[in-house]
Amino acid sequence: MKSIVAGQWAVSALEFAELAFGVDADVDPFGSLFGGVAGESPAEWAARMDVAREVLAELLVDDPESAEVAAELLRTAPVPLHRRMAGRRPVWSGVAA
């Protein structure tokens, strides 16, 4: 099967996606905004979500189809799981496993 998009040959799955979506994978302005980045702190996550919601509101007016994709990324974006509950201390048994 040939992988041709817009008259150009794609030699890898990444290159095929770049050609199909018209976006360079190395320059991803919105993927990390809507999808998140590994290891971000809760404060960084909250700030990113605020900006993403503002961009999504503008995107709904300009390009509703892209806004649907971005909204789905926001819904499935991983939430920071390393939040500690206030007042809770880790349990240390003092015995090695």
C-alpha positions as CSV (number, residue, x, y, z in Angstrom):
1,M,0.0,0.0,0.0
2,K,1.3,3.4,-0.9
3,S,1.3,6.2,1.6
4,I,0.8,9.3,-0.6
5,V,-0.7,12.5,0.8
6,A,-1.1,15.6,-1.3
7,G,1.2,14.1,-3.9
8,Q,4.0,13.6,-1.4
9,W,5.4,10.2,-0.2
10,A,5.2,9.5,3.6
11,V,7.9,7.2,4.8
12,S,6.7,6.9,8.4
13,A,3.5,7.1,10.3
14,L,4.6,10.4,11.8
15,E,5.4,11.9,8.4
16,F,2.0,10.6,7.2
17,A,0.2,12.4,10.0
18,E,2.2,15.6,9.4
19,L,1.2,15.6,5.7
20,A,-2.4,14.6,6.4
21,F,-3.0,17.2,9.1
22,G,-0.8,19.9,7.6
23,V,1.0,20.4,10.9
24,D,4.7,19.8,11.5
25,A,5.0,17.4,14.5
26,D,8.1,19.1,15.7
27,V,6.2,22.4,16.0
28,D,3.1,21.5,18.0
29,P,1.6,24.7,19.2
30,F,-1.7,23.3,20.5
31,G,-1.2,19.6,21.2
32,S,0.7,20.3,24.4
33,L,-1.7,23.1,25.3
34,F,-4.8,20.9,25.1
35,G,-3.2,17.5,25.8
36,G,-0.7,18.4,28.5
37,V,2.9,17.7,29.1
38,A,4.6,15.0,31.2
39,G,5.6,16.0,34.7
40,E,3.8,19.3,35.0
41,S,3.0,20.6,38.5
42,P,-0.6,21.3,39.6
43,A,0.0,25.0,39.3
44,E,1.3,24.6,35.7
45,W,-1.7,22.3,34.9
46,A,-4.2,24.9,36.2
47,A,-2.5,27.7,34.2
48,R,-2.4,25.6,31.1
49,M,-6.1,24.7,31.5
50,D,-7.1,28.4,31.9
51,V,-5.3,29.3,28.7
52,A,-6.6,26.3,26.8
53,R,-10.2,27.3,27.8
54,E,-9.7,30.8,26.4
55,V,-8.2,29.5,23.2
56,L,-11.0,27.0,22.9
57,A,-13.6,29.8,23.2
58,E,-12.0,31.7,20.4
59,L,-11.6,28.5,18.3
60,L,-15.3,27.7,18.6
61,V,-16.0,31.0,16.7
62,D,-13.3,30.6,14.1
63,D,-13.2,26.8,13.5
64,P,-15.9,24.7,15.2
65,E,-14.5,21.4,13.8
66,S,-11.0,22.0,15.3
67,A,-12.7,23.2,18.5
68,E,-14.4,19.8,18.9
69,V,-11.0,18.0,18.6
70,A,-9.5,20.4,21.1
71,A,-12.4,19.9,23.5
72,E,-12.0,16.2,23.4
73,L,-8.3,16.6,24.2
74,L,-9.2,18.7,27.2
75,R,-11.6,16.0,28.4
76,T,-9.0,13.2,28.0
77,A,-5.9,15.2,29.2
78,P,-4.2,13.5,32.1
79,V,-4.6,15.3,35.4
80,P,-1.6,15.6,37.7
81,L,-1.8,12.7,40.1
82,H,0.9,13.6,42.5
83,R,-1.2,15.9,44.7
84,R,-0.8,15.4,48.4
85,M,-3.7,15.6,50.7
86,A,-3.3,18.2,53.4
87,G,-2.6,16.8,56.9
88,R,-1.8,13.3,55.7
89,R,1.7,11.9,56.3
90,P,3.2,8.9,54.5
91,V,3.2,5.7,56.5
92,W,6.7,4.3,57.1
93,S,6.9,0.9,58.6
94,G,10.7,0.9,58.9
95,V,10.9,-2.5,57.3
96,A,12.5,-3.0,53.9
97,A,10.5,-5.0,51.4
